[in-house]
């Protein structure tokens, strides 16, 4: 059975070769790699020309956004199983082989994987980041547990997805940019019948890139984060309305408030109303030790304002 590795790419020149090498090195024999160059203006085109000679399918398009590029790659894919893979990450050579073994021909479940962070090109600081959801789970249980502390890892390369599920769930939402994976994989999981964890399949997640999508802070990006969280939580609540599900949804919405306070009051007010409708949040604010020391004295709102003023 064929696996299609779908890679949207925008100005990823410094890391693109490593990502493609990781994809080409996969031990699963029946695979195709499809890269959509989303209007890059760095050296991406020249790099892709070299990899096209090695069998990578390359598509160039005007800049339309990551979601459109991912959808274009999927539209060209012929595989029975799909892996979306960012152009700046790495994965262990047996990643897909292990996930295919876990699925064992199932078309109604998705495979998940291990992951850890590294920064820039420094793989020496890589460490696995174990989570309680590193086990086989019912999909909505996975979402409820992963969202409970509002720090879910839903990065695209973690998942191997049968084509049949994607055809039911639909593609990436082209209206979204920042944290678009939250909404997308909430929707995918809500259309699946199981999450099968794959020990030994390891994603090397490259962090702290200043030019990355996750680092965007524009109003448009913040609106995308708002919409992704709103739509993603709605997907779960359409499946179940129990107290745990409502609390986990409230917590991920509360984290948006903590993250962007005191800015974007209009968006925060909408979420405050939604959180109250869901029964409230028990999520504490995130921050460094000095922030927590201060919030115990003056409350989290004033502590956050002071944190912003001093720049850390």
VOGU-3710 file (C-alpha; in Angstrom, 3 decimals, decimal comma):
1> xxxxxxxxxx> 0,000/0,000/0,000  1,317/3,392/-0,962  1,990/6,225/1,479  1,946/9,798/0,189  4,142/12,292/2,049  2,607/15,712/1,409  4,854/18,695/2,113  3,759/22,330/1,782  6,806/24,556/1,587  7,401/28,301/1,916
11> xxxxxxxxxx> 10,876/29,840/2,300  12,211/26,745/4,068  15,492/26,713/2,166  17,836/26,289/5,159  16,011/23,162/6,365  14,245/21,779/3,302  17,034/19,430/2,242  17,174/17,768/5,648  13,396/17,276/5,670  13,419/15,767/2,174
21> xxxxxxxxxx> 16,343/13,523/3,073  14,329/12,262/6,060  11,366/11,562/3,786  13,482/9,805/1,155  15,183/7,705/3,843  11,907/6,174/5,014  12,176/2,393/5,073  8,608/1,907/3,826  9,160/0,978/0,165  5,941/2,127/-1,525
31> xxxxxxxxxx> 5,962/5,868/-1,003  5,716/9,093/-2,940  6,845/12,567/-1,861  4,915/15,578/-3,102  6,206/19,076/-2,366  4,164/22,187/-3,108  6,350/25,277/-3,258  3,990/28,005/-2,085  5,611/30,981/-3,791  8,942/30,837/-1,961
41> xxxxxxxxxx> 11,334/33,715/-2,615  14,478/32,194/-1,103  16,546/29,372/-2,584  13,758/26,795/-2,327  13,209/26,383/-6,080  16,840/25,461/-6,749  16,839/22,945/-3,896  13,660/21,342/-5,196  15,122/21,008/-8,677  17,854/18,795/-7,233
51> xxxxxxxxxx> 15,362/16,614/-5,388  13,060/16,336/-8,394  15,909/14,433/-10,038  15,675/11,968/-7,142  12,001/11,261/-7,698  10,361/13,935/-5,558  7,256/15,353/-7,227  7,495/19,160/-7,189  4,657/21,621/-7,776  5,147/25,384/-7,885
61> xxxxxxxxxx> 2,316/27,802/-7,171  1,802/31,430/-6,246  1,756/32,113/-2,522  -1,688/31,033/-1,287  -0,934/29,840/2,244  0,006/26,593/3,937  -3,507/25,139/3,916  -3,964/25,633/0,184  -0,522/24,130/-0,465  -1,300/21,104/1,719
71> xxxxxxxxxx> -4,620/20,611/-0,054  -2,866/20,833/-3,430  -0,383/18,157/-2,381  -3,206/15,890/-1,230  -5,081/16,453/-4,483  -2,055/15,114/-6,373  -1,445/12,218/-3,982  -2,188/8,660/-5,058  -1,473/6,917/-1,740  -3,824/4,844/0,386
81> xxxxxxxxxx> -2,368/6,593/3,454  -1,344/10,219/3,836  1,288/11,948/5,960  1,485/15,736/5,983  5,064/16,740/6,759  6,446/20,220/7,419  9,502/21,301/5,441  11,609/22,035/8,526  11,116/18,872/10,601  12,726/15,420/10,671
91> xxxxxxxxxx> 11,487/11,901/11,355  13,128/8,613/12,214  13,874/6,369/9,185  11,357/3,682/10,209  8,621/6,173/11,125  6,158/5,283/8,374  6,969/1,560/8,431  6,137/1,373/12,145  2,929/3,361/11,726  1,810/1,180/8,831
101> xxxxxxxxxx> 2,416/-1,889/11,004  0,294/-0,388/13,781  -2,576/0,351/11,417  -2,211/-3,114/9,864  -4,497/-2,276/6,981  -7,134/-0,411/8,994  -8,836/2,392/7,104  -10,925/3,734/10,007  -8,152/4,670/12,476  -5,128/6,979/12,527
111> xxxxxxxxxx> -1,635/6,289/13,830  0,112/8,702/16,225  3,774/8,871/17,236  6,449/10,036/19,661  7,948/13,514/19,432  10,485/15,864/20,938  11,920/19,314/20,228  15,238/20,525/18,982  16,296/24,081/18,182  17,704/25,333/14,894
121> xxxxxxxxxx> 20,198/22,633/13,824  21,155/21,479/17,311  20,002/17,870/17,521  22,148/17,390/20,628  19,431/19,020/22,735  16,697/16,714/21,398  14,699/14,938/24,067  11,480/12,975/23,818  8,533/14,760/25,416  6,338/11,933/26,780
131> xxxxxxxxxx> 2,631/12,665/27,174  -0,240/10,784/28,756  -1,854/10,336/25,312  1,042/8,181/24,133  -1,198/5,116/24,087  -4,035/3,651/22,049  -7,171/5,709/22,639  -10,663/6,425/21,420  -10,318/9,630/19,344  -12,536/11,936/21,394
141> xxxxxxxxxx> -10,867/10,658/24,567  -7,538/11,618/22,983  -8,795/15,152/22,311  -10,255/15,591/25,785  -7,080/14,409/27,494  -4,669/16,244/25,189  -6,589/19,504/25,555  -7,054/19,366/29,334  -3,890/21,395/30,036  -4,261/23,441/26,822
151> xxxxxxxxxx> -0,864/22,270/25,564  -1,800/19,691/22,925  0,746/18,539/20,381  -1,185/18,102/17,131  1,639/18,740/14,658  0,909/17,283/11,252  3,798/14,806/10,895  2,712/12,890/14,006  -0,213/11,360/12,149  -0,577/8,757/9,437
161> xxxxxxxxxx> -4,090/9,038/8,028  -6,006/6,682/5,738  -7,252/8,417/2,611  -10,803/7,294/3,395  -10,844/9,343/6,596  -9,574/12,462/4,829  -12,183/12,089/2,135  -14,840/12,146/4,868  -13,332/14,848/7,087  -12,344/17,257/4,320
171> xxxxxxxxxx> -9,139/19,159/3,644  -7,300/21,938/5,417  -9,361/25,079/6,120  -7,975/27,718/3,750  -9,246/30,536/5,981  -6,762/29,556/8,690  -3,028/30,079/9,090  -1,811/30,192/12,708  -2,423/26,870/14,576  -4,424/25,577/11,628
181> xxxxxxxxxx> -3,424/22,045/12,648  -5,590/22,303/15,794  -8,809/22,597/13,812  -7,740/20,192/11,083  -6,759/17,294/13,315  -9,712/17,818/15,653  -11,874/17,299/12,578  -9,848/14,310/11,345  -9,946/12,572/14,723  -13,690/13,153/15,032
191> xxxxxxxxxx> -14,075/11,206/11,764  -11,915/8,284/12,880  -12,601/5,244/15,051  -9,294/4,982/16,876  -5,881/6,505/17,615  -3,127/3,886/17,539  0,081/5,008/19,226  3,331/3,941/17,565  6,325/3,512/19,920  9,642/4,094/18,183
201> xxxxxxxxxx> 8,235/6,329/15,430  9,889/9,622/16,364  9,191/13,130/15,099  12,041/15,613/15,521  10,180/18,910/15,844  12,300/21,961/15,004  11,399/24,843/17,345  12,059/28,549/17,843  12,334/29,497/14,185  11,664/33,230/13,953
211> xxxxxxxxxx> 10,293/32,956/10,425  7,930/30,078/11,215  4,168/30,294/10,932  3,786/29,619/14,660  5,744/32,792/15,407  3,316/35,129/13,678  1,711/37,840/15,836  -0,267/39,915/13,330  -3,977/40,536/13,834  -4,714/38,193/10,918
221> xxxxxxxxxx> -2,676/35,433/12,554  -4,367/35,957/15,922  -7,785/35,813/14,256  -6,748/32,519/12,694  -5,783/31,149/16,106  -9,149/32,289/17,483  -11,082/30,655/14,654  -9,047/27,450/14,782  -9,689/27,039/18,510  -13,352/27,933/18,159
231> xxxxxxxxxx> -13,983/25,569/15,238  -11,835/22,781/16,646  -13,622/22,777/19,992  -16,956/22,784/18,168  -15,931/19,600/16,338  -15,407/17,831/19,663  -18,572/19,219/21,251  -20,591/17,946/18,304  -19,417/14,453/19,301  -19,852/14,692/23,067
241> xxxxxxxxxx> -21,079/17,194/25,649  -19,968/15,605/28,932  -18,317/17,649/31,680  -14,753/16,542/30,826  -15,139/17,493/27,175  -16,643/20,873/28,046  -13,867/21,602/30,557  -11,099/20,685/28,104  -12,653/22,931/25,447  -12,963/25,743/27,979
251> xxxxxxxxxx> -9,302/25,327/28,900  -7,957/25,662/25,366  -10,094/28,782/24,903  -8,882/30,161/28,243  -5,295/29,687/27,129  -5,945/32,063/24,208  -7,042/34,697/26,744  -3,916/34,175/28,834  -1,688/34,288/25,761  -2,995/37,497/24,206
261> xxxxxxxxxx> -4,065/39,545/27,227  -4,338/42,549/27,302  -4,579/42,731/23,488  -7,477/41,727/21,203  -10,202/42,470/23,746  -12,981/41,759/21,228  -11,807/38,209/20,672  -11,120/37,608/24,358  -14,603/38,811/25,308  -16,211/36,338/22,932
271> xxxxxxxxxx> -14,207/33,523/24,436  -14,977/34,574/28,000  -18,678/34,262/27,192  -18,120/30,884/25,551  -16,086/29,604/28,509  -18,876/30,595/30,884  -21,389/28,716/28,708  -19,165/25,645/28,918  -19,092/25,753/32,716  -15,781/27,515/33,284
281> xxxxxxxxxx> -12,089/26,734/33,065  -9,691/25,422/35,697  -6,556/26,231/33,666  -3,882/28,264/35,479  -1,965/30,857/33,438  1,357/29,849/31,930  4,520/31,834/32,527  8,035/31,906/34,005  8,627/31,687/37,784  8,825/35,461/38,255
291> xxxxxxxxxx> 5,425/35,850/36,582  3,879/33,331/38,968  5,449/35,029/41,968  3,964/38,322/40,851  0,508/36,969/39,987  0,126/35,579/43,498  0,558/39,132/44,764  -1,347/41,219/42,202  -3,374/38,741/40,104  -2,599/37,293/36,695
301> xxxxxxxxxx> -3,896/40,254/34,642  -1,651/42,865/36,210  1,206/40,379/36,305  0,784/39,791/32,578  0,794/43,534/31,843  4,009/43,937/33,843  5,511/40,934/32,080  4,758/42,538/28,719  6,238/45,874/29,807  9,527/44,397/30,946
311> xx> 9,686/42,103/27,910  9,862/38,660/29,572
//
